[in-house]
Amino acid sequence: MICTNKTNAIINLCLLIAKYAEKNNLWYFFGGGLAIDLQKGNLNRDHDDIDFYPLDKDTDTWKNFFKESGFTVNEDSEFKDFP
């Protein structure tokens, strides 16, 4: 399958996350369609996003990682009571 630039960017982000997690001994999980495709070992469609689940205790570390990597981290008022 030929991937769009967006899917390629998402795959590169997943690799960046994996490298950072390994270097810093952090646990995380991917969910959703991309996780299924990664488990199967091939992409069956383009993807628009990733479902990324860090451990609660690592939330601030991951927020800093994304900010330092040039991403915008938004606060969602619906989730203000969560880390």
C-alpha positions as CSV (number, residue, x, y, z in Angstrom):
1,M,0.0,0.0,0.0
2,I,1.2,3.5,-0.8
3,C,0.8,5.7,2.2
4,T,-0.1,9.4,2.3
5,N,2.3,11.9,3.7
6,K,0.1,12.1,6.8
7,T,0.3,8.3,7.4
8,N,4.1,8.4,6.9
9,A,4.3,11.3,9.4
10,I,2.3,9.3,11.9
11,I,4.5,6.2,11.5
12,N,7.6,8.4,12.0
13,L,6.0,9.8,15.2
14,C,5.4,6.3,16.5
15,L,9.1,5.5,15.9
16,L,10.1,8.7,17.7
17,I,7.8,7.7,20.6
18,A,9.3,4.2,20.8
19,K,12.9,5.5,20.8
20,Y,12.2,8.1,23.5
21,A,10.3,5.5,25.6
22,E,13.1,3.0,25.3
23,K,15.8,5.6,26.2
24,N,13.8,6.8,29.2
25,N,12.3,3.5,30.3
26,L,8.7,4.6,29.8
27,W,5.7,2.4,29.2
28,Y,3.0,3.3,26.7
29,F,0.4,1.7,24.5
30,F,-1.0,2.4,21.0
31,G,-4.6,1.6,20.3
32,G,-7.0,1.9,17.4
33,G,-6.6,1.1,13.8
34,L,-2.9,1.8,13.5
35,A,-2.2,-0.5,16.5
36,I,-4.0,-3.3,14.7
37,D,-2.0,-2.7,11.5
38,L,1.2,-2.6,13.5
39,Q,0.3,-5.9,15.1
40,K,-0.4,-7.5,11.8
41,G,2.8,-6.1,10.3
42,N,1.3,-4.2,7.4
43,L,-0.9,-1.2,6.7
44,N,-4.4,-2.0,5.3
45,R,-5.4,1.7,5.0
46,D,-4.2,5.2,5.6
47,H,-4.4,6.6,9.1
48,D,-5.3,10.1,10.3
49,D,-4.2,9.8,13.9
50,I,-2.7,7.6,16.6
51,D,-4.3,6.5,19.8
52,F,-1.5,7.0,22.3
53,Y,-1.9,5.9,26.0
54,P,1.0,6.6,28.4
55,L,0.9,5.6,32.0
56,D,-0.7,8.2,34.2
57,K,2.5,8.8,36.2
58,D,4.4,9.7,33.0
59,T,1.9,12.2,31.6
60,D,4.0,15.3,32.3
61,T,7.1,13.6,30.9
62,W,5.2,12.9,27.7
63,K,3.8,16.4,27.5
64,N,7.3,17.8,27.7
65,F,8.5,15.3,25.1
66,F,5.8,16.4,22.6
67,K,6.4,20.1,23.3
68,E,10.2,19.8,22.9
69,S,9.5,17.8,19.7
70,G,7.6,20.8,18.2
71,F,4.1,19.6,18.8
72,T,1.3,21.7,20.4
73,V,0.0,20.2,23.6
74,N,-3.6,21.5,24.2
75,E,-5.4,21.2,27.5
76,D,-9.0,19.9,27.1
77,S,-11.4,21.3,29.7
78,E,-13.4,18.1,29.6
79,F,-10.4,16.2,30.9
80,K,-9.2,18.8,33.5
81,D,-9.6,16.2,36.3
82,F,-7.3,13.8,34.6
83,P,-3.5,14.0,34.5
